[in-house]
Amino acid sequence: MKDQELIDAAMAAQQCCYCPYSSFPVSAALLTSSGKVFTGVNVENASYGLTICAERVAVGTAVAAGERSFETLVVVVKGGGSPCGACRQVLNEFAPKLRILMVNQEGEIVQEANLDDLLPQAFGPHSL
């Protein structure tokens, strides 16, 4: 799958974000090793701590479908920000070397990184 197709999937998901409190939509598209794509959006909650990030929604959906091996994640957010620490930790469980494209709301890649660069000295299954 080409990067642009994955970006397009994440961009399309933007319309489904549920962010009435922050007005800060975040969407994601996760490419699995089997070639399937799973999208996610942030889902806010009036009890702010229960809000779930787009990246974790995508991972949860992929895992629920039986996927465990991930290759690339696209995150679409204003300014092209990177996944939060909690999302980095969840992603690390499955793909410590995951390729991540951080894309702004215009669909432009702002930054590309590997998860192990964003989460150095990560705690994961190998740590147990």
C-alpha positions, 0 to 999 in steps of 0.5 A: 500500500502506498503512503498516500492511500494510508494518508487518505484513509486517515484523512477520511476518518477525520469526519468521525472524530468525537471531540466536543470538549477540545475541538481537537480532532485526531484520526489514524490509519494503521497498516497491518503486515497482512495489508489490512488498514484499520482507522481510528478517531479520538473519542472524548468523554465528559469525564476527561480521563476516559477519553481514548486516542485515535491511535489506540482505537485503531490498534484495538480495532485491529487486535479485535480483528485478529491482527497483531503485526503492524507496519505503518501508522498515519496520525492526522492532527492539526500541525502534524503532532506525534502520538502521546506517551500512552499511545506510544506505549500501546503501539510498542506492545505490538510493533517497537519498530513501527513507522509513523507518519505525522500528517497535518490536516491538509494531508501533508507529512510533517514528520516521519519517525520510527516508534523506537525513536519516539519511545527510547528504552521502552518497557515491553514484553521483552522487559518481563 
